[in-house]
Amino acid sequence: MNTAIWIVLPYLCLAVFVAGHAWRWRHDQFGWTTHTSQLLENRLLRLGSPLFHLGAFGVIGGHAMGLLVPASVTEAVGISEHLYHQTAVWGGTVTGGMLVAGLGLLIARRFVNGRIRRVTTPMDKLLYAAMAVMVALGMTATVATNLLGDEYDYRETIAVWFRSVFWFAPKSELMVGAPLVYQLHAVGGFLFLALWPFTRLVHVWSAPLAYLWRPYVVYRARRGPVPPAAPSPAAVRDATARRRIPSAR
């Protein structure tokens, strides 16, 4: 069972992640978009979308730091384990809170507004449900376990296992003793990667940096026909001269 969960499942999900993006690009390039619903409702979107995107960037950055950077590296540059832990916990709490608030607003507008509810696809519902579960597990691990409960040093177990997967030498034994919420979060993370290529999330590969300062698409209303350009002075002089010259009989 441990081999299936901590070795087979991660590689299967990563394979689906890569192959799914290739298939999506080949067969559904016109669907490679955010499918924005800003024209249907803008008030909640203008508040929820920045909170969601900025919180997501913070959470992703925190995960990358915690999972990809070994503890020996941070200690070598003068960051103690206590300082790293406090920064990670409080930073994760703040950015996670932003993510929860933004995701809550985006989900609410999807199901409260009738027009948006009618254009919400089953894949959208599955995506929002998956994100809600992932965020709930992540906040439970950060707040309930590390902030309010007994601290757990995931960098000595989960992070090492995660890096070992990409080194093609998975150390599944490191995950056996991890708290259940961390195990569920890890499994959910790889399943989420497998779901990614078939959702609207593919749009982040098109222009990810733009969402740092413009997390939603801005549409401008047409303000009537464009007035004709004023004639140049030379054209006015030519027209005046033609009017003064009598036509030949």
C-alpha positions as CSV (number, residue, x, y, z in Angstrom):
1,M,0.0,0.0,0.0
2,N,2.8,2.4,0.9
3,T,4.4,1.8,-2.5
4,A,1.2,2.4,-4.3
5,I,0.5,5.7,-2.5
6,W,3.9,7.2,-2.2
7,I,5.7,5.9,-5.3
8,V,3.2,4.8,-8.0
9,L,0.6,7.5,-7.5
10,P,3.0,10.5,-7.7
11,Y,4.5,9.3,-11.0
12,L,1.1,8.5,-12.4
13,C,-0.2,11.9,-11.6
14,L,2.9,13.6,-13.0
15,A,2.6,11.6,-16.2
16,V,-1.1,12.7,-16.5
17,F,0.0,16.3,-15.8
18,V,2.5,16.3,-18.7
19,A,0.5,14.3,-21.2
20,G,-2.7,16.1,-20.3
21,H,-1.2,19.5,-21.1
22,A,0.2,18.2,-24.4
23,W,-3.2,16.7,-25.4
24,R,-5.0,19.9,-24.3
25,W,-2.7,22.1,-26.4
26,R,-3.1,19.9,-29.4
27,H,-6.8,19.4,-29.3
28,D,-8.3,22.3,-27.4
29,Q,-6.2,25.5,-28.0
30,F,-9.4,27.6,-28.2
31,G,-10.3,26.4,-24.7
32,W,-6.9,27.4,-23.3
33,T,-8.3,30.4,-21.5
34,T,-9.6,31.6,-18.2
35,H,-13.2,31.5,-19.4
36,T,-13.7,34.8,-17.6
37,S,-17.3,35.7,-16.4
38,Q,-16.4,39.3,-15.6
39,L,-19.1,40.6,-18.0
40,L,-21.8,38.7,-16.0
41,E,-20.7,39.9,-12.5
42,N,-17.9,42.2,-11.6
43,R,-18.3,43.4,-8.0
44,L,-17.3,40.2,-6.2
45,L,-14.8,39.3,-8.9
46,R,-12.9,42.6,-8.4
47,L,-12.5,41.7,-4.7
48,G,-12.2,37.9,-4.8
49,S,-9.8,37.5,-7.8
50,P,-6.9,39.7,-6.4
51,L,-7.2,38.0,-3.0
52,F,-7.2,34.6,-4.6
53,H,-4.3,35.1,-7.0
54,L,-2.0,37.0,-4.5
55,G,-2.8,34.4,-1.8
56,A,-2.1,31.6,-4.3
57,F,1.2,33.1,-5.3
58,G,2.2,33.4,-1.6
59,V,1.2,29.8,-0.8
60,I,2.9,28.4,-3.9
61,G,6.1,30.3,-3.0
62,G,6.0,29.0,0.5
63,H,5.5,25.4,-0.7
64,A,8.4,25.8,-3.1
65,M,10.6,27.1,-0.3
66,G,9.7,24.4,2.2
67,L,9.7,21.5,-0.2
68,L,12.6,22.3,-2.6
69,V,15.1,24.1,-0.3
70,P,16.8,21.7,2.2
71,A,17.1,22.9,5.8
72,S,20.9,22.7,5.4
73,V,20.8,25.5,2.8
74,T,18.8,27.9,4.9
75,E,21.0,27.2,7.9
76,A,24.1,27.8,5.8
77,V,22.9,31.3,4.8
78,G,22.2,32.2,8.5
79,I,18.5,31.4,8.8
80,S,17.9,29.4,12.0
81,E,15.3,26.7,12.1
82,H,13.3,28.7,14.6
83,L,13.3,31.8,12.4
84,Y,12.4,29.8,9.4
85,H,9.6,28.0,11.2
86,Q,8.1,31.3,12.5
87,T,8.3,32.9,9.1
88,A,6.8,29.9,7.3
89,V,3.9,29.5,9.8
90,W,2.9,33.2,10.0
91,G,3.5,33.8,6.3
92,G,1.5,30.7,5.5
93,T,-1.3,31.8,7.8
94,V,-1.6,35.2,6.2
95,T,-1.3,34.1,2.6
96,G,-3.5,31.1,3.3
97,G,-6.1,33.5,4.8
98,M,-6.1,35.6,1.7
99,L,-6.5,32.5,-0.4
100,V,-9.4,31.2,1.7
101,A,-11.2,34.6,1.5
102,G,-10.6,34.9,-2.3
103,L,-11.7,31.4,-3.0
104,G,-14.7,31.8,-0.9
105,L,-15.8,34.9,-2.8
106,L,-15.2,33.2,-6.1
107,I,-17.2,30.1,-5.1
108,A,-20.0,32.3,-3.7
109,R,-20.4,34.3,-6.9
110,R,-20.5,31.0,-8.9
111,F,-23.4,29.7,-7.0
112,V,-25.3,32.8,-5.8
113,N,-25.4,34.6,-9.1
114,G,-27.9,32.8,-11.4
115,R,-26.3,33.9,-14.6
116,I,-22.8,32.7,-13.6
117,R,-24.3,29.5,-12.1
118,R,-25.8,28.7,-15.5
119,V,-22.4,29.0,-17.3
120,T,-20.5,27.0,-14.6
121,T,-19.4,23.7,-16.1
122,P,-19.1,20.4,-14.2
123,M,-15.4,20.7,-14.5
124,D,-15.5,24.1,-12.9
125,K,-17.4,22.6,-9.9
126,L,-14.9,19.8,-9.6
127,L,-12.0,22.3,-9.7
128,Y,-13.5,24.5,-7.0
129,A,-14.3,21.5,-4.8
130,A,-10.7,20.2,-5.3
131,M,-9.2,23.6,-4.4
132,A,-11.4,24.0,-1.4
133,V,-10.3,20.6,-0.1
134,M,-6.6,21.4,-0.7
135,V,-6.9,24.7,1.0
136,A,-8.7,23.3,4.0
137,L,-6.1,20.6,4.4
138,G,-3.2,23.1,4.0
139,M,-4.7,25.5,6.5
140,T,-5.3,22.7,9.0
141,A,-1.7,21.6,8.7
142,T,-0.4,25.2,9.1
143,V,-2.7,26.6,11.8
144,A,-4.0,23.6,13.7
145,T,-0.8,21.6,13.7
146,N,2.0,24.1,13.6
147,L,0.6,27.3,15.0
148,L,-1.8,26.0,17.6
149,G,-0.7,22.4,18.1
150,D,2.5,20.5,18.4
151,E,5.0,21.5,15.8
152,Y,5.9,19.1,13.0
153,D,9.1,19.4,11.1
154,Y,8.0,18.5,7.6
155,R,11.3,19.5,6.1
156,E,12.9,16.4,7.5
157,T,10.4,13.9,6.2
158,I,7.8,15.2,3.6
159,A,10.2,17.6,1.9
160,V,12.9,14.9,1.6
161,W,10.4,12.4,0.2
162,F,9.1,15.0,-2.3
163,R,12.5,15.8,-3.6
164,S,13.3,12.1,-3.8
165,V,10.4,11.6,-6.2
166,F,11.9,14.0,-8.7
167,W,15.3,12.4,-8.2
168,F,13.7,9.1,-9.2
169,A,14.7,7.5,-5.9
170,P,11.5,7.9,-3.8
171,K,11.9,7.3,-0.1
172,S,8.4,6.2,0.7
173,E,9.3,5.2,4.3
174,L,9.6,8.9,5.2
175,M,5.8,9.4,4.8
176,V,4.7,6.5,7.0
177,G,5.0,8.4,10.2
178,A,3.8,11.8,9.0
179,P,0.6,13.2,10.5
180,L,-2.6,12.2,8.6
181,V,-3.4,15.8,7.5
182,Y,0.0,16.1,5.9
183,Q,-0.4,12.7,4.2
184,L,-3.8,13.7,2.8
185,H,-2.4,17.1,1.7
186,A,0.4,15.4,-0.2
187,V,-1.8,12.9,-1.9
188,G,-4.3,15.6,-2.7
189,G,-1.5,17.8,-4.2
190,F,-0.5,15.1,-6.7
191,L,-4.2,14.4,-7.6
192,F,-4.7,18.1,-8.1
193,L,-1.8,18.1,-10.6
194,A,-3.4,15.3,-12.5
195,L,-6.7,17.4,-12.7
196,W,-4.9,20.6,-13.7
197,P,-4.6,20.1,-17.5
198,F,-8.3,19.5,-17.9
199,T,-9.4,22.7,-16.2
200,R,-9.2,26.5,-16.8
201,L,-5.9,26.5,-14.8
202,V,-4.0,25.9,-18.0
203,H,-4.2,29.6,-18.6
204,V,-1.4,30.3,-16.1
205,W,1.2,29.0,-18.5
206,S,0.2,31.6,-21.1
207,A,1.0,34.7,-19.1
208,P,1.5,33.9,-15.4
209,L,3.4,37.1,-14.5
210,A,0.6,39.4,-15.6
211,Y,-1.6,38.1,-12.8
212,L,0.7,39.6,-10.2
213,W,-0.6,43.1,-11.0
214,R,-3.7,42.4,-13.1
215,P,-5.5,39.3,-11.8
216,Y,-8.6,39.8,-13.9
217,V,-9.3,40.8,-17.5
218,V,-10.5,44.3,-18.0
219,Y,-13.2,44.9,-20.6
220,R,-14.0,48.4,-21.8
221,A,-17.4,49.4,-23.1
222,R,-17.6,50.9,-26.6
223,R,-18.4,54.6,-26.4
224,G,-20.0,55.1,-29.8
225,P,-18.5,55.5,-33.3
226,V,-15.1,57.0,-33.5
227,P,-15.3,60.6,-34.9
228,P,-13.6,61.2,-38.3
229,A,-10.1,62.7,-38.1
230,A,-9.9,66.4,-38.8
231,P,-8.6,67.3,-42.3
232,S,-5.1,68.6,-42.5
233,P,-4.4,72.3,-43.3
234,A,-3.1,71.3,-46.7
235,A,-6.3,69.5,-47.6
236,V,-8.4,72.5,-46.5
237,R,-6.3,74.8,-48.7
238,D,-6.7,72.5,-51.7
239,A,-10.4,72.2,-51.3
240,T,-10.8,76.0,-51.0
241,A,-8.7,76.5,-54.1
242,R,-10.8,74.1,-56.1
243,R,-14.0,76.0,-55.1
244,R,-12.5,79.3,-56.3
245,I,-11.5,78.0,-59.8
246,P,-14.5,78.2,-62.2
247,S,-15.3,75.0,-64.0
248,A,-14.6,74.9,-67.8
249,R,-17.6,75.1,-70.1
